[in-house]
């Protein structure tokens, strides 16, 4: 079964035991929630859909977005990604990683509390 591996400095820190997951965060200026839903296809991550609870300050909904229940929702047209890079910083709110109906802050998954770190998310075999 596929999983998403979370690596810091090339070292495996955690894995998400799911074929699909969501990366969510609150924009640092607008204080608006943004969510991106990914699925694993072989050795790549596919950004299946995105949604945001508003717009402004670099948070414009993508082409073809529709307003549904207070969220702008759309399907990004990006090619599959070999990895996703997320930056943990003490200067912004943490990411939430969601799968199987629950969400966990990224820093809890990878065991990092202070400082700036890059977390690489990539498909791996469980």
HUKAPE-V342200 format. One record per backbone hydrogen bond with DSSP energy under -1.0 kcal/mol. NH is the residue of the N-H (numbers start at 1). CO is the residue of the C=O. If there is no record, write none. Layout:
nh=NH co=CO
nh=NH co=CO
//
This chain:
nh=3 co=124
nh=4 co=16
nh=5 co=122
nh=6 co=14
nh=7 co=120
nh=8 co=11
nh=11 co=8
nh=13 co=6
nh=14 co=6
nh=16 co=4
nh=18 co=16
nh=21 co=38
nh=22 co=98
nh=23 co=36
nh=24 co=96
nh=25 co=34
nh=27 co=32
nh=31 co=27
nh=34 co=25
nh=35 co=51
nh=36 co=23
nh=37 co=49
nh=38 co=21
nh=39 co=46
nh=40 co=19
nh=41 co=44
nh=44 co=41
nh=45 co=81
nh=46 co=39
nh=48 co=37
nh=48 co=46
nh=49 co=37
nh=50 co=74
nh=51 co=35
nh=52 co=72
nh=53 co=33
nh=65 co=62
nh=66 co=73
nh=68 co=71
nh=71 co=68
nh=72 co=52
nh=73 co=66
nh=74 co=50
nh=81 co=45
nh=84 co=121
nh=86 co=119
nh=88 co=117
nh=92 co=89
nh=96 co=24
nh=97 co=104
nh=98 co=22
nh=99 co=102
nh=102 co=99
nh=104 co=97
nh=106 co=95
nh=109 co=105
nh=110 co=106
nh=111 co=107
nh=112 co=107
nh=117 co=88
nh=119 co=86
nh=120 co=7
nh=121 co=84
nh=122 co=5
nh=124 co=3
nh=126 co=1
//
